């Protein structure tokens, strides 16, 4: 009996959440690695990595990128884990902007792992006149 009540409650909560879900604007985010060569990752330890972050706003409303969180997924030449970094990148309607960001990562070290691709998972937090929204993205970054 308790299981049935719990199941009904979960179905009601899920249907309510679906009713409140709204579609976020189609803002596009891309991330590419700017610096580093394979020999940077030959030795184990901390490394500074620079990225180019591009944000495209194809909507008719202005948006503001308020915060960005990046972390690596799985094995690769290096790993990163950043806490949310506050930003204030304002984009007008139908506008694109790019910026350089720099993070500290940790190289795994070794001849074989220095050229492994790195998969980055990103979470971007935006504000717009119609409310706040979050965009998730993944980039597979190949090493030179």
CORJOHU-V795979 format. One record per pair of residues at least 12 apart in sequence whose C-alpha atoms are under 10 Angstrom apart, sorted by the first residue. I is the first residue (numbers start at 1). GAP is how many residues later the second one is. Records with the same first field share a line. If there is no record, write none. Layout:
BEGIN
I = GAP + GAP
END
This chain:
BEGIN
22 = 111
23 = 110
24 = 102 + 106 + 107 + 108 + 109 + 110 + 111
25 = 32 + 33 + 34 + 35 + 36 + 38 + 101 + 103 + 105 + 108 + 109 + 110
26 = 30 + 31 + 32 + 33 + 109
27 = 28 + 29 + 30 + 31 + 32 + 36 + 67 + 69 + 99 + 107 + 108
28 = 26 + 27 + 28 + 29 + 30 + 68 + 107 + 108 + 109
29 = 24 + 25 + 26 + 27 + 28 + 67 + 69 + 93 + 94 + 95 + 106 + 107 + 108 + 109 + 110
30 = 21 + 22 + 23 + 24 + 25 + 26 + 68 + 92 + 107 + 108 + 109
31 = 20 + 21 + 22 + 23 + 24 + 67 + 68 + 69 + 70 + 89 + 90 + 91 + 106 + 107 + 108 + 109 + 110
32 = 18 + 19 + 20 + 21 + 22 + 68 + 88 + 107 + 108 + 109 + 110
33 = 16 + 17 + 18 + 19 + 20 + 67 + 68 + 69 + 108 + 109 + 110
34 = 15 + 16 + 17 + 18 + 19 + 66 + 67 + 68
35 = 13 + 14 + 15 + 16 + 17 + 67 + 109
36 = 12 + 13 + 14 + 107 + 108
37 = 77 + 78 + 106 + 107
38 = 39 + 73 + 75 + 76 + 77 + 78 + 105 + 106
39 = 70 + 71 + 72 + 75 + 76 + 105
40 = 37 + 38 + 67 + 69 + 74 + 75
41 = 36 + 37 + 65 + 66 + 67 + 68 + 69 + 70 + 72 + 73 + 74 + 75 + 102
42 = 35 + 65 + 66 + 67 + 68 + 69 + 70 + 71 + 72 + 73
43 = 63 + 64 + 65 + 66 + 67 + 68 + 71
44 = 33 + 34 + 62 + 63 + 64 + 65 + 66 + 70
45 = 33 + 60 + 61 + 62 + 63 + 64
46 = 32 + 33 + 34 + 58 + 59 + 60 + 61 + 62
47 = 31 + 32 + 33 + 56 + 57 + 58 + 59 + 60
48 = 54 + 55 + 56 + 57 + 58 + 59
49 = 29 + 31 + 52 + 53 + 54 + 55 + 56 + 57
50 = 50 + 51 + 52 + 53 + 54
51 = 48 + 49 + 50 + 51 + 52
52 = 46 + 47 + 48 + 49 + 50
53 = 44 + 45 + 46 + 47 + 48
54 = 42 + 43 + 44 + 45 + 46
55 = 34 + 35 + 36 + 40 + 41 + 42 + 43 + 44
56 = 35 + 36 + 37 + 38 + 39 + 40 + 41 + 42
57 = 33 + 34 + 35 + 36 + 37 + 38 + 39 + 40
58 = 33 + 34 + 35 + 36 + 37 + 38
59 = 33 + 34 + 35 + 36
60 = 32 + 33 + 34 + 35
61 = 30 + 31 + 32 + 33 + 34 + 67 + 68 + 69
62 = 28 + 29 + 30 + 31 + 32 + 33 + 65 + 66 + 67 + 68
63 = 26 + 27 + 28 + 29 + 30 + 32 + 63 + 64 + 65 + 66 + 67 + 68 + 69 + 70
64 = 23 + 24 + 25 + 26 + 27 + 28 + 61 + 62 + 63 + 64 + 65 + 68
65 = 21 + 22 + 23 + 24 + 25 + 26 + 59 + 60 + 61 + 62 + 63 + 67 + 68 + 69
66 = 18 + 19 + 20 + 21 + 22 + 23 + 24 + 58 + 59 + 60 + 61 + 66
67 = 16 + 17 + 18 + 19 + 20 + 21 + 22 + 56 + 57 + 58 + 59 + 60 + 67
68 = 14 + 15 + 16 + 17 + 18 + 19 + 54 + 55 + 56 + 57 + 58 + 66 + 67
69 = 12 + 13 + 14 + 15 + 16 + 17 + 52 + 53 + 54 + 55 + 56 + 67
70 = 12 + 13 + 14 + 15 + 33 + 50 + 51 + 52 + 53 + 54 + 67 + 68
71 = 12 + 34 + 48 + 49 + 50 + 51 + 52 + 67
72 = 33 + 46 + 47 + 48 + 49 + 50 + 66 + 67 + 68
73 = 45 + 46 + 47 + 48 + 65 + 67
74 = 44 + 45 + 46
75 = 33 + 38 + 41 + 42 + 43 + 44
76 = 31 + 32 + 37 + 38 + 39 + 40 + 41 + 42 + 43 + 44 + 65 + 66 + 67
77 = 28 + 29 + 30 + 31 + 32 + 33 + 34 + 35 + 36 + 37 + 38 + 39 + 40 + 41 + 42 + 65 + 66
78 = 26 + 27 + 28 + 29 + 30 + 31 + 35 + 36 + 37 + 38 + 39 + 40 + 41
79 = 25 + 26 + 27 + 28 + 29 + 39 + 40 + 41
80 = 23 + 24 + 25 + 26 + 27 + 38 + 40 + 41
81 = 22 + 23 + 24 + 25 + 39 + 40
82 = 21 + 22 + 23 + 40
84 = 39 + 40 + 41
85 = 39
86 = 39
87 = 37 + 38 + 39
88 = 38 + 39
89 = 37
90 = 36 + 37 + 38
91 = 37
114 = 29 + 30
115 = 27 + 28 + 29
116 = 25 + 26 + 27 + 28
117 = 23 + 24 + 25 + 26 + 27
118 = 21 + 22 + 23 + 24 + 25
119 = 19 + 20 + 21 + 22 + 23
120 = 17 + 18 + 19 + 20 + 21
121 = 15 + 16 + 17 + 18 + 19
122 = 13 + 14 + 15 + 16 + 17
123 = 12 + 13 + 14 + 15
124 = 12 + 13
END
